[in-house]
Amino acid sequence: MFSVLRSLSRRRWLTGAHSFLAGGAVAQAQSGSPATRPHCYSAYDREWTWPVPLDAERRRELPAYSTRQYFLDQAASVRPALRFQPGRHDIGGWQRELRAELSKRLALDMQTKSPLSARVLSVEKFPGCRVEKIVYQSEPGVSVPSLLYLPDKLRAPERTLIHCHGHGSGPDHPLYSYKLEFVKRGYVVFAPEVRDFGQRAFGKPGGMACDRTYKLAALLGKNIAGLRLWDFLRAIDYLETRPEVDRRRIACGGLSLGGELAMLLAALDERIRASFISGFLSTYDALMFQKNNCICYTIPGIMALCRMSDIAGLIAPRPVVIQTGTRDNPVPTAGAQQAFRELQEIYRAARAADNAVIDIFEGVHEFHGDVTFAEFDRWLKPASPKKQDSNG
């Protein structure tokens, strides 16, 4: 593993830092025309088409049957056992029960903690920040390559963002360059590489093999979302060892698959004090039955347990921003708005209605920072300038 890391070119692992130096790279990635703006999957721009209808002769031979309609009917008939119901559930007891059941669905009880054995492999200095290349161990034999961005004039301990990237070539994909905007705003940013992407890809660096990884995990009774989440739960453990990090102001966030990881991380670990979920929160019907989204979003039996809004509801009363673009094709805004209405019920029950915010912006499947930056400034106030500058 370490030999692979050592052989990486400086340009590849520090792509994000070079984007930081470019100044306008983040704005360009977010404001480019639809033709030039980066996408996770070009296939997301095509509607999912079901199998063509049978011809007349086959219809006479076979009873009427539609695979699509079968699953739509099944989904419509599901009654989640732990769906939150205002007035019926005690919010605290409901959250404890759902957290325990969700952890089982993610097979987190099958994971084994190991010593972090964290190593700083190198440090690079750039105008505005320095970047540490780090490897830590999340479970026996599993090393997690990560980047730690430390802004200049750091007033430690400082608020910290755990950045969860999504599908693509890894954390250096242009869709995820927005993390550098947090660095510019004084955040410490920790960016672990998600399992099965980038240097950790199944098969070859930069490739994606979500289906195969999912199948292999399932054969072992595990779940791909749970395996990835485990690495990020251990990331919090690592950050708590760093003097630059204020453990009372650790946040997380991500786009697309990164949004799923951020939602699960904040839902299951209360050390996360604020979060943003971009281009992910929806209903399972809108996300998976109406769209052909990735198998990564499949947690076995989840619809019989709860709605996606219930998972996000485990974050309450801690603050969360939901982002949805009006032209987001893989995660349409209608599903996001419905899920947010359900989420609001949970936050009202937690007496924290103002802590759940939705940002409906004119855009596609992308990060949109205006509301998130403002809300994070409200919830995670910057360190006082009177504190000692750790950079001397």
Secondary structure, DSSP 8 states (H G I E B T S, - for coil): -HHHHHHS-HHHHTHHHHHHHHSSHHHHHHHS-TTTS--S-GGGGS---------HHHHHHS----HHHHHHHHHHH---TT---TTTS-HHHHHHHHHHHHHHHTTGGG--------EEEEEEEETTEEEEEEEEEEETTEEEEEEEEEETT--SSEEEEEEE--SSSSTTSGGGTTHHHHHHTT-EEEEE--TBSGGGBSSSTT---HHHHHHHHHHTT--HHHHHHHHHHHHHHHHTT-TTEEEEEEEEEEETHHHHHHHHHHHH-TT--EEEEES----HIIIIISS---GGG--TTHHHH--HHHHHHTTTTS-EEEEEETT-SSS-HHHHHHHHHHHHHHHHHTT-GGGEEEEEESSSSS---HHHHHHHHHHS----TTS--TT-
